[in-house]
Amino acid sequence: MAKKDDRSNNVERLEAMVENTEENIEEASSTLNNRHLSEQEKNNIRHKNERREQSIEAFKNEIADEKGDREHGRI
């Protein structure tokens, strides 16, 4: 039998994911100051941070959806 979809903590889980991703961006950005990194490594970090920013936007959109579902009693 399939497990029931429990969305009761989705907002909190997504908010934690946003926070963790923002921390990863910060850490990666400070790594860019390492003078021993090659330009390729720095570019890889920059591109990864761009993808992280996109993920944060997606998380925030999902948070808004989940909050809306809560407000309308769908969760």
C-alpha positions as CSV (number, residue, x, y, z in Angstrom):
1,M,0.0,0.0,0.0
2,A,1.3,3.5,-0.9
3,K,2.3,5.8,1.9
4,K,0.1,8.8,2.4
5,D,1.6,12.1,1.2
6,D,2.3,14.1,4.3
7,R,2.8,17.7,3.3
8,S,2.3,19.2,6.8
9,N,5.9,20.2,7.2
10,N,6.8,21.1,3.6
11,V,7.0,24.9,4.2
12,E,9.4,24.4,7.1
13,R,11.5,21.8,5.1
14,L,11.7,24.1,2.1
15,E,12.6,27.1,4.2
16,A,15.5,25.0,5.7
17,M,16.6,24.1,2.2
18,V,16.6,27.8,1.2
19,E,18.7,28.6,4.3
20,N,21.2,25.8,3.6
21,T,21.5,26.8,-0.1
22,E,22.2,30.4,0.9
23,E,24.9,29.2,3.3
24,N,26.4,27.1,0.5
25,I,26.4,30.2,-1.8
26,E,28.2,32.2,0.9
27,E,30.8,29.6,1.5
28,A,31.4,29.1,-2.2
29,S,31.7,32.9,-2.7
30,S,34.3,33.2,0.0
31,T,36.2,30.3,-1.6
32,L,36.5,32.4,-4.7
33,N,39.0,34.6,-2.8
34,N,41.4,31.6,-2.7
35,R,44.3,32.7,-4.9
36,H,45.3,29.1,-5.6
37,L,42.1,28.4,-7.6
38,S,42.4,28.3,-11.3
39,E,40.1,30.5,-13.4
40,Q,38.3,27.3,-14.5
41,E,37.6,26.4,-10.8
42,K,36.4,29.9,-10.1
43,N,34.1,29.7,-13.1
44,N,32.7,26.4,-12.0
45,I,31.9,27.9,-8.6
46,R,30.2,30.9,-10.1
47,H,28.1,28.6,-12.4
48,K,27.2,26.4,-9.4
49,N,26.1,29.5,-7.4
50,E,23.9,30.6,-10.3
51,R,22.2,27.2,-10.3
52,R,21.8,27.5,-6.5
53,E,20.2,30.9,-7.0
54,Q,17.7,29.4,-9.4
55,S,17.0,26.6,-6.9
56,I,16.3,29.2,-4.2
57,E,13.8,30.9,-6.5
58,A,12.1,27.5,-7.2
59,F,12.0,26.8,-3.4
60,K,10.5,30.2,-2.7
61,N,7.8,29.6,-5.3
62,E,7.0,26.2,-3.8
63,I,6.9,27.7,-0.3
64,A,4.3,30.3,-1.6
65,D,2.2,27.4,-3.1
66,E,2.4,25.4,0.0
67,K,1.4,28.3,2.2
68,G,-1.5,29.0,-0.1
69,D,-2.6,25.4,0.2
70,R,-2.5,25.7,4.0
71,E,-4.5,28.8,4.0
72,H,-7.2,27.2,1.8
73,G,-7.3,24.0,3.9
74,R,-5.8,21.7,1.3
75,I,-3.1,20.5,3.7
